Amino acid sequence: MLRACARAIAIAAMASICAVAAPPPVARAQAAAAVAESPDDAAVRSTWSTLDAMWNARDAERFSALFTADSSFGFVDRGQSLESRATIRQHFAGQFAKFGPDLRHRTSIDQVRVVAADVRTADGKVEILRNGTGQRPEPAVLKTFAIFAVMLRTAEGWRIRVLRAYELPATPGASTHD
């Protein structure tokens, strides 16, 4: 009986030590996510960072180069579809000419999924921001889009084959100052 009690106490002590030494669930999830991201997933995310940089530079040529020649870019809620890299380049060249220098594009990719060896999907969000001013230094979110993309590995790197953007309603209380 005494031996059984001692064993139970030892097991309880070990469990307590493991519980104290174990990282919290959030840290475990972050560590697993960091380990789980492949070089291809990182390259997919990098493509989106480059897309932001080209949008912010108003460089329609290099922006459109991130799409495949036969790409399809749709603003679903507007019923607007841009079919081909050339059409995307033409559309954004016109749009960029109208944008002031204070507008910015920020993409966050929430999830990259493997479809096949050279195919990934990306789910995320795009925000169109206006830089803050002296009185309000934080950027204002003018529009937010949910995005879904199918991406292909090409000789040039990961490229967007299909992109669907859905404009989301403004969030009450969000910063939208002019």
ChimeraX attribute file (.defattr): number of C-alpha atoms within 10 A of each C-alpha:
attribute: neighborCount
match mode: 1-to-1
recipient: residues
	/A:1	6
	/A:2	7
	/A:3	8
	/A:4	9
	/A:5	10
	/A:6	11
	/A:7	12
	/A:8	12
	/A:9	12
	/A:10	12
	/A:11	12
	/A:12	12
	/A:13	12
	/A:14	12
	/A:15	12
	/A:16	12
	/A:17	11
	/A:18	11
	/A:19	11
	/A:20	10
	/A:21	9
	/A:22	11
	/A:23	12
	/A:24	10
	/A:25	9
	/A:26	9
	/A:27	11
	/A:28	12
	/A:29	12
	/A:30	11
	/A:31	12
	/A:32	11
	/A:33	11
	/A:34	10
	/A:35	9
	/A:36	10
	/A:37	11
	/A:38	12
	/A:39	9
	/A:40	18
	/A:41	19
	/A:42	11
	/A:43	14
	/A:44	23
	/A:45	20
	/A:46	13
	/A:47	19
	/A:48	21
	/A:49	17
	/A:50	15
	/A:51	22
	/A:52	19
	/A:53	17
	/A:54	19
	/A:55	20
	/A:56	18
	/A:57	15
	/A:58	20
	/A:59	16
	/A:60	21
	/A:61	16
	/A:62	16
	/A:63	22
	/A:64	26
	/A:65	18
	/A:66	22
	/A:67	26
	/A:68	21
	/A:69	17
	/A:70	13
	/A:71	23
	/A:72	21
	/A:73	21
	/A:74	18
	/A:75	16
	/A:76	13
	/A:77	11
	/A:78	10
	/A:79	7
	/A:80	11
	/A:81	15
	/A:82	17
	/A:83	15
	/A:84	18
	/A:85	23
	/A:86	18
	/A:87	18
	/A:88	22
	/A:89	20
	/A:90	14
	/A:91	14
	/A:92	18
	/A:93	17
	/A:94	11
	/A:95	12
	/A:96	17
	/A:97	10
	/A:98	9
	/A:99	12
	/A:100	10
	/A:101	12
	/A:102	12
	/A:103	18
	/A:104	22
	/A:105	20
	/A:106	18
	/A:107	20
	/A:108	17
	/A:109	17
	/A:110	11
	/A:111	12
	/A:112	21
	/A:113	12
	/A:114	13
	/A:115	12
	/A:116	9
	/A:117	9
	/A:118	12
	/A:119	18
	/A:120	21
	/A:121	21
	/A:122	23
	/A:123	17
	/A:124	16
	/A:125	19
	/A:126	21
	/A:127	19
	/A:128	17
	/A:129	20
	/A:130	21
	/A:131	16
	/A:132	15
	/A:133	12
	/A:134	6
	/A:135	6
	/A:136	11
	/A:137	9
	/A:138	13
	/A:139	18
	/A:140	21
	/A:141	22
	/A:142	17
	/A:143	17
	/A:144	21
	/A:145	18
	/A:146	17
	/A:147	21
	/A:148	18
	/A:149	20
	/A:150	20
	/A:151	27
	/A:152	22
	/A:153	18
	/A:154	12
	/A:155	7
	/A:156	9
	/A:157	13
	/A:158	24
	/A:159	25
	/A:160	29
	/A:161	22
	/A:162	20
	/A:163	22
	/A:164	18
	/A:165	21
	/A:166	17
	/A:167	17
	/A:168	14
	/A:169	9
	/A:170	13
	/A:171	11
	/A:172	7
	/A:173	6
	/A:174	10
	/A:175	15
	/A:176	15
	/A:177	11
	/A:178	10
